[in-house]
Amino acid sequence: MFKKSLILGMCFSVLLGCQSLDKAAPVEGGDSPQKVAFLADIHFHNVYGKLHDNQYLGLSTQTPDGEKHALIRSMGAQLKSTRLFNETYFVLLAALDDLVKRDVKLVALPGDFSDDGQPLHLRGLASILKRYKEEHGMRFFAIPGNHDPVRPFTTASGKKDFLGDNGQEVAIYSLDDKRCAQGQTDGLVCSNDLQKWGYKEIVATLADFGFYPNSQDKYFETPFTQANQKQFIFEERYFKWCETNNPTKCIAMPDTSYLVEPIDGLWLLAIDANVYQPKDDEHLTQKGEDFKGSSGAGYNALLQYKPELLNWITDVVQRAKKQNKQLVAFSHFPMTDFYDAAQPEMETLFGKGKQQMARMPLLSTAKVLANTGLQVHVAGHMHINDTGSVVGEHNTLFNIQAPSLAAYRPGYKLLTLSDDFVDVETVVLDEVPRFDELFGHYKDEHSHLRRYSPSKLWNDKILEVGNYGEFTDHHLQELIRLRYLPREWPDDLVTYVSEHTFTGLFETIALECDSFNVDTAVSHANTLLQGKTSELFNDFYRLRNADSIAQVSGARQVFYIWFHRALNQCSFKQDDLNYKLSLMLEIMAKFSNAQPSDTIRLHLETGEIKELN
């Protein structure tokens, strides 16, 4: 197998001899024409939607179809969030148009297809999916993520940071929110279109997109209903949760898992891995606010709270083999490690549970999932591009992490299915028509902040980008500056790196380590990184988020590996800043030497992952 690590090893011998890692060639068909696209973490925001119960329209905006009113969040809000809000409208259209060109008819949505389960956004999403279904014959299969029902039952909600006239922020909250209960005031808009819907309302709105059987289906079932039953009642699809000390007092907890055969021979297994643990399991209610969110639960919690799903998955796998069906599973949450075995170093540097490591499936959990016999699973949730695998008793379980459309680096996964292998192509969406349609409003916001709130100013260089890919990279850089560094990193390491030039940084290292070659380090750092120490942090997150499709040249990755090896020749105490810097570089090296995740072939019999070049 031709590994990325071999490429890096070859480049390392000459340090600057390779300027970029080899790019994989596009997948060329396969034994079967069956293709399925996976669009994860869209976080769709219906920017041109209308409130049904309030006359507030938002901002007047020029579009290719004439003047429209936009309900958008502020740029300041976007730059502190792990996802973009407004531009998801345009990138979803771009992704669907790209699939039309590729003649792909089957599209899976592995969760977080909405912003936060609001009626405003779900209506808009349903309208777009319906249009592509009617005009292009596309079929959509959704499964919820933790942002779709934020809680299992509808809750009051809203956002304080919609963008209003002259760059000021406007708050929009649901009628049952305490703010609106006190009476509408200037700067406050009240509308139930900003509620966070629960399962029942979301499934009703998106019933035609996988949640209920369709006349086109060859087969459809859920864990709760008769095989291939044609009519379903939502209330039949639930697990019974009972109070710990009172097993007679229970509530119905919704679950939307399903198995569908959209075309002959292909089974799509949609797993609802959301787990909403009750805040007080002694007094269960059907009030959304009485439950914790599902964000950090995932499959670790599913094993405890929804073990019935494991039996069902195992049964589906066995039946698929007997009936010679190609089986691909998808859900919102990852089934394997997604940090390329760097978790020990990350916990040492950042602390246990930091850097979203609380979302990591335990190895024991991954083994249990592999032992169901499942082989191919596509996940979202993490907003990263990655390939993971775990060996079970009789098979290898591959976990494909699909990148988000709403974050760096934007794209989707396209699977081409054959009997013995699955080809996985990562389609990057750097070019998105109309991605800058709202930039005029952001300029008004920036001007307003400069005049009235200079401490909240963000870097307006983001408005000078040439395409959507650059936009997401600038979003990531501001997110690092405004959120990640202050919240996730050791303060002393951030100060140490940020307040030094590379020359100063290397000279400080040399004071403690005679073997460290300052001249070599300075030469390469200034050549490859333009002397900007901030690029160390930027590249850390580019590699973490995008893996094989990160826009970090092979030469830069080789330099980081050289830098790490040079520091490893030194003897630093564990509380020393240079030791922390070495840990950071070791993590980056593991990201660089990960399993390939761009365009790959999964060999189902051998468990091999081959990069297609």
Secondary structure, DSSP 8 states (H G I E B T S, - for coil): ---HHHHHHHHHTTSSS-SS----------S---EEEE-B---B--TT---SS-----EEEEETTEEEEE--B-HHHHTTSSS-STTHHHHHHHHHHHHHHTT--EEEEES--BSSS-HHHHHHHHHHHHHHHHHH--EEEEE--TTSSSSSS-B--EEEEEE-GGG-EEEEE-TTSHHHHT---TTEEE-GGGSB--HHHHHHHTIIIIIS--TT-SEEE-TTS-TT-S---GGGSEEEEEETTEEEEEEEEE---EEEESSTTEEEEEE------BS-TTS--S-GGGB--STTTHHHHHHHH-THHHHHHHHHHHHHHHTT-EEEEEESS-SS--STT-HHHHHHHH-TTTTTGGGS--HHHHHHHHTTT--EEEE-SS---EEEEEE-SS-EEEEEE--BTTSSS-EEEEEEE-SSEEEEEEEE----TTTTTTHHHHHHHHHHHHHH-GGG---GGGGG-SSHHHHHHHHHHHHIIIIIHHHHS-HHHHHHHHTS-HHHHHHHHHHH-TT--HHHHHHHHHHHHTT-THHHHHHHHHHHHHGGG-S--HHHHHHHHHHHHHHHTS---TTSHHHHHHHHHHHHHHHHTS---SEEEEETTT--EEE--
